[in-house]
Amino acid sequence: MDPDAGSGDEPVKPAEPAPPDQPKPDAPAAPLAQPAQPKVPEGEDKTGTEIGVLPLIGGDTDNGFGVGAIGSIASFDATHTPYKWQLQFATFIAAKDSITSPSYEDAFVNLIAPQMLDGKLRLEIRPAFTRETALRFYGLGNNVQIPADTDRTRDFYTRLHPALQVLTRWKFDPKSRWSVIAASQYIYNRVSEDPTSTLAMQLPTIDPKVNTPHSVVRFETGAAFDSRDSEIAPSSGMFHTFEIRMSPHLGSEFPYQYEQGDIELRFYKTVMPKRMVLAVRVVGDFMLGDVPFYELSRYEDTSAIGGSLGVRGVPGYTFYGKVKAFANVELRTAITNFDFWDKKYKFGIATFVDGGRIWSDLRNSRPDLDGTGLGLHYGIGAGIRLQQGRAFLVRADLAWSPDASPIAGYVLADHIF
């Protein structure tokens, strides 16, 4: 399961079913979306409660294989869109070597109320628990070499990071497509590694504080533009976010002080034939200041260049740097609708190409770490999409990348974006 899909921190895994616009298990949640009115077929009941649950026996090539479940409970009425409230949830435990020694443990719930205060406020509250023992570190920079044979002692480290997020989006006019983002997040961290590992060798120069248990609090603000026709499965419109995050130093318990900015542009267009939707996302993210090293591989609490919510096919949490840029192009094709056990389903497929790269620092060029060429890391693949009812969608993707072998696989809730 991808850590951030959730807990945020980003296989075949249930990621955290991300907030409804997509995103995060490696967990923790993307900016909250406020969609346009969903399309409701003539005569369809707009009220009631829907429960969707998918048990999982599997996992992914990043975190190992195991068991878990993802699902949601959504309440509908005639005045709120896309629902009155939704409770997303996921739990997953996976192992790479022995079932008695989990490599990935994740659990979260996410309560979403999309139209509070007469449609002016969207609220999400998301507690999560994640423990990962197979996070990779081969060094800093875009030009890092991935060993042909993985050595757990040399290449992996462990991170425990329970978290609590409160995310809001505010509108001055309920009909406006623009909203203001205000959010906060608390994360407790415990990091450990073998004293002979690559990470242990480099920590004295890149992050000497990280092995002491510590906390990070982040405050976020920004703006969002949303013209999508649907939050769950958009077929037209755009969803863009512009965000700034600040983490203050608050004594020895909160030892890091840094800033982060990102822009995320998403476009959706129905193409010929009418069953096909072209979805495109472009992401840019940068960090300044004293950043915990584990955040250098992430954006929005999930892996950036790699993993199930960033560049699929590339191993998650492999490339570390303060500047990240990547894009996803996905063609989603609706195949059929059907009923099963008195529930309505929509089945489709998707093909995609993802690609991006990182830079070690925004201010200082490091060609020794980042290389001098294009340095693109990419993945190509395909997957299936299964939507149950009006609010629960599951995707299963297979992706190939020259950076990884064998093919990577992921199972999560919601579209990638």
SULPE-V833869 format. One record per residue. PSI is psi in whole degrees, -180 to 180 (none if undefined). BURIAL is 1 if it has 16 or more other C-alpha atoms within 10 Angstrom, else 0. Layout:
# SULPE-V833869
psi->{PSI | PSI}
burial->{BURIAL | BURIAL}
This chain:
# SULPE-V833869
psi->{140 | 121 | -56 | -4 | 28 | -80 | 5 | -67 | 116 | none | -162 | 114 | 154 | 108 | 151 | 120 | 125 | 168 | 165 | -22 | -6 | -107 | 134 | none | 175 | none | -75 | 168 | 143 | 169 | 147 | 135 | 144 | 93 | 169 | 177 | 132 | 159 | 121 | 119 | 147 | 128 | -3 | 140 | 128 | 4 | 179 | -176 | 136 | 136 | 126 | 127 | 134 | 110 | 146 | 132 | 102 | -133 | -144 | 170 | -12 | -45 | -9 | -172 | 146 | -146 | 157 | -164 | 149 | 153 | -176 | 155 | 124 | 138 | 133 | 146 | -177 | -5 | -14 | 141 | 144 | -9 | 167 | -46 | 160 | 139 | 108 | 149 | 154 | 149 | 141 | 141 | 131 | 158 | 145 | -41 | -61 | 138 | -21 | -5 | 82 | 140 | -16 | 128 | 127 | 140 | 140 | 160 | 150 | 111 | 124 | 125 | 101 | -18 | 62 | 165 | 52 | 38 | 4 | -18 | 133 | 132 | 136 | 135 | 123 | 96 | 146 | 154 | 129 | 135 | 124 | 131 | 3 | 38 | 138 | 148 | 112 | -5 | 177 | 154 | 165 | -19 | 14 | 144 | 126 | 122 | 148 | -35 | 125 | 135 | 114 | -44 | -42 | -36 | -16 | 155 | 169 | 140 | 126 | 127 | 79 | 150 | 159 | 125 | 141 | 118 | 134 | 152 | 132 | 139 | 137 | -31 | 122 | -24 | -6 | 148 | -8 | 145 | 162 | 132 | 133 | 126 | 162 | 156 | 137 | 132 | 129 | 136 | 136 | 120 | 138 | 155 | 162 | 138 | -15 | 6 | 165 | -41 | -46 | -36 | -33 | -18 | -38 | -27 | -29 | -29 | 76 | -14 | -13 | -24 | -8 | 126 | 135 | 170 | 157 | 131 | 135 | 139 | 139 | 140 | 164 | -162 | 156 | 145 | 127 | 113 | 21 | 150 | -14 | 142 | -34 | -50 | 78 | 145 | -7 | 162 | -169 | 157 | 110 | 142 | 145 | 117 | 150 | 131 | 142 | 133 | 113 | 152 | 124 | 58 | -169 | -24 | -26 | 77 | -9 | 143 | 117 | 167 | 152 | 138 | 144 | 157 | 134 | 117 | 129 | 134 | 141 | 133 | 131 | 131 | 171 | 137 | 174 | -12 | -7 | 137 | 127 | 121 | 131 | 136 | 138 | 130 | 134 | 134 | 136 | 155 | 147 | 147 | -156 | 90 | 131 | 137 | -33 | -21 | -14 | -16 | 5 | 160 | 139 | 43 | 28 | 164 | 138 | -73 | 79 | 169 | -177 | -14 | 3 | -107 | 98 | 145 | -36 | 135 | 135 | 150 | 49 | -37 | 127 | 126 | 165 | -12 | 131 | 140 | 132 | 166 | 155 | 135 | 123 | 132 | 114 | 126 | 121 | 132 | -54 | 159 | 145 | 163 | 141 | 123 | 48 | 22 | 145 | 137 | 151 | 129 | 137 | 178 | 164 | 143 | 149 | 159 | 127 | 149 | 152 | -178 | 171 | 164 | 144 | -38 | 150 | -35 | -28 | 123 | 134 | 74 | -23 | -29 | -33 | -8 | 177 | -11 | -161 | -41 | 34 | 131 | 130 | 164 | 149 | 150 | -168 | 163 | 180 | 156 | 128 | 115 | 128 | 122 | -144 | -10 | 1 | 117 | 135 | 140 | 148 | 120 | 145 | 135 | 143 | 141 | 145 | -13 | -6 | 156 | 130 | -156 | 141 | 148 | 147 | 143 | 122 | 172 | 147 | 155 | 158 | -30 | none}
burial->{1 | 1 | 1 | 1 | 1 | 1 | 1 | 1 | 1 | 1 | 1 | 1 | 1 | 1 | 1 | 1 | 1 | 1 | 1 | 1 | 1 | 1 | 1 | 1 | 1 | 1 | 1 | 1 | 1 | 1 | 1 | 1 | 1 | 1 | 1 | 1 | 0 | 1 | 0 | 0 | 0 | 0 | 0 | 0 | 0 | 1 | 0 | 0 | 0 | 1 | 1 | 1 | 1 | 1 | 0 | 1 | 0 | 1 | 1 | 1 | 1 | 1 | 1 | 1 | 1 | 1 | 1 | 1 | 1 | 1 | 1 | 1 | 1 | 1 | 1 | 1 | 0 | 0 | 0 | 1 | 1 | 1 | 1 | 1 | 1 | 1 | 1 | 1 | 1 | 1 | 1 | 1 | 1 | 1 | 1 | 1 | 0 | 0 | 0 | 0 | 0 | 1 | 1 | 1 | 1 | 1 | 1 | 1 | 1 | 1 | 1 | 1 | 1 | 1 | 1 | 0 | 0 | 0 | 1 | 1 | 1 | 1 | 1 | 1 | 1 | 1 | 1 | 1 | 1 | 1 | 1 | 1 | 1 | 1 | 1 | 1 | 1 | 1 | 1 | 1 | 1 | 1 | 1 | 1 | 0 | 1 | 0 | 0 | 0 | 0 | 0 | 0 | 0 | 1 | 1 | 1 | 1 | 1 | 1 | 1 | 1 | 1 | 1 | 1 | 1 | 1 | 1 | 1 | 1 | 1 | 1 | 0 | 0 | 1 | 0 | 0 | 1 | 1 | 1 | 1 | 1 | 1 | 1 | 1 | 1 | 1 | 1 | 1 | 1 | 1 | 1 | 1 | 1 | 1 | 0 | 0 | 1 | 1 | 1 | 1 | 0 | 0 | 0 | 0 | 0 | 0 | 1 | 0 | 0 | 1 | 0 | 0 | 0 | 1 | 1 | 1 | 1 | 1 | 1 | 1 | 1 | 1 | 1 | 1 | 1 | 1 | 1 | 1 | 1 | 1 | 1 | 1 | 1 | 1 | 1 | 1 | 1 | 1 | 1 | 1 | 1 | 1 | 1 | 1 | 1 | 1 | 1 | 0 | 0 | 0 | 0 | 0 | 0 | 1 | 1 | 1 | 1 | 1 | 1 | 1 | 1 | 1 | 1 | 1 | 1 | 1 | 1 | 1 | 1 | 1 | 0 | 0 | 0 | 0 | 0 | 1 | 1 | 1 | 1 | 1 | 1 | 1 | 1 | 1 | 1 | 1 | 1 | 1 | 0 | 0 | 1 | 1 | 1 | 1 | 1 | 1 | 1 | 1 | 1 | 1 | 1 | 1 | 1 | 1 | 1 | 1 | 1 | 1 | 1 | 1 | 1 | 1 | 1 | 1 | 1 | 1 | 1 | 1 | 1 | 1 | 1 | 1 | 1 | 1 | 1 | 1 | 1 | 1 | 1 | 1 | 1 | 1 | 1 | 1 | 0 | 0 | 0 | 0 | 0 | 0 | 0 | 0 | 0 | 0 | 1 | 1 | 1 | 1 | 1 | 1 | 1 | 1 | 1 | 1 | 1 | 1 | 1 | 1 | 1 | 1 | 1 | 0 | 0 | 0 | 0 | 0 | 0 | 0 | 1 | 1 | 0 | 0 | 0 | 0 | 0 | 0 | 1 | 1 | 1 | 1 | 1 | 1 | 1 | 1 | 1 | 1 | 1 | 1 | 1 | 1 | 1 | 1 | 1 | 1 | 1 | 1 | 1 | 1 | 1 | 1 | 1 | 0 | 1 | 1 | 0 | 0 | 0 | 1 | 1 | 1 | 1 | 1 | 1 | 1 | 1 | 1 | 1}
